[in-house]
Amino acid sequence: MTPQSEDFSAWYNELVVQAQLVDRGPVRGTMVIRPYGYRMWELLQADLDGRIKDAGHENACFPMFIPESYLKREAEHVEGFSPELAVVTHAGGKDLEEPLVVRPTSETVIGEYMAKWIGSHRDLPLLLNQWANVVRWEMRPRMFLRTTEFLWQEGHTAHIDEDDAMRETMWALGAYAAVARELAAMPVVAGEKTPGERFAGAVRTYTIEGMMRDGRALQAGTSHYLGTNFAKAFEIQYQDEAGKLTHAHTTSWGMSTRMIGGVIMTHGDDKGLVLPPNIAPYQVVIVPIGRKEQGEQAAAEARRLGAAIKAAGVRVHVDDNRPQLSPGFKFNEWEMRGVPIRVELGMRDIENGVATVARRLPTVEGQGKEQIPLDKVAGLLPGMLADFQAFLLARAERFREDNTAVVDGWDAFAAQVASGWARAFHCGETECEDAIKADTAATPRVIPADAPEESGVCVKCGRPSAYGRRVIFGKAY
Ligand SMILES: [Zn+2]
């Protein structure tokens, strides 16, 4: 495999296939998510779905074919999405009267039904979510990061006024930041997007941005306050207490299979994946060692230990049915596939009543393999996994801080965004953002919600700063 330090992009492209996360689909830009990759998605989905339901939302499922006319009702929306639409013009052996768009996102079709279902202020808030696949034709596809078809959830909600809709928008942003930190061990920065980076049709767009190990940013989830733009386009109205017909305020928010790409690029190294335990399909793998009879004895002991570890609530896999492969090969393979903790079990270990336990990365400098009494292993693993999860989050946070700098002045800015993030003042003008992008390939990623209030002059054009705080700029996926 190409080392990460040599060619990050080649490393990523080779790793996603070798680690059996995906295979390339038959149509350009599509991906087959293999069981190992899909399990990661299921773990993320289960956690996020729980949060969504706990906050009062209900899941529904809308059709994937949307009449083209729906998209045209919101002018900015159709303009933003047109270049990436897949449109069905022919079906059932004949030309269709109206072309059908394969959903790129569902504000329009859900808006149509919100209008139908909402009558009075008592019907609000309407809190919907759907887990679905969407299609956006990608010119430069990359597995998980930009694929023509991907999986996501999209929340769509309608509210009585701006205050309530903004509370919802910020709730979704907070839920995404928590999922990123707690499951993916990604220390994301949350905040608003600049106007030039807004979702097509939104009044305000919020984002979580993570730093990948090549210093680039990954937008890992977005939440949009849509104002009354879609309510007006689809006549989403309610009768207020005085009986007056009023437009609802709507929101939408999404997190996708892109997060898996984020996990790979936040933690991986030259040996392969490094998976945070909370999102790892196998948190622990047991490799029995030995040939013939000894091998069978070790495998039997490994299965016993596996059952005890499983009973402790750990996702464990016993690698006991590939006797043709050497232990060394298996160790390398599980390392490459990012398993957080490996347990080795040979006859000498068993005779001594111990197992050899190795973490994917040493959490303490110089710490290698350790031997743990067999009857203690299952009890100790949950704590070791929690420590490993915390270690990865802290390591990623340190990496981000080491590669982020406060900069003033164009030369310092250009040097900083070549390999990391710059915290800089910006005038807020979209043409100025475009000029920065043309010169450096960097874009404004986020106006961090927790940044101190400051003002200064735009790093590019010298006009006064627009946001009352510094903006994070970086190159992005
Ligand atoms: Zn400027």
Residues whose N, C-alpha, C, O or C-beta is under 5 A from the ligand:
A	BS01	ZN	C427 C432 C458 K460 C461
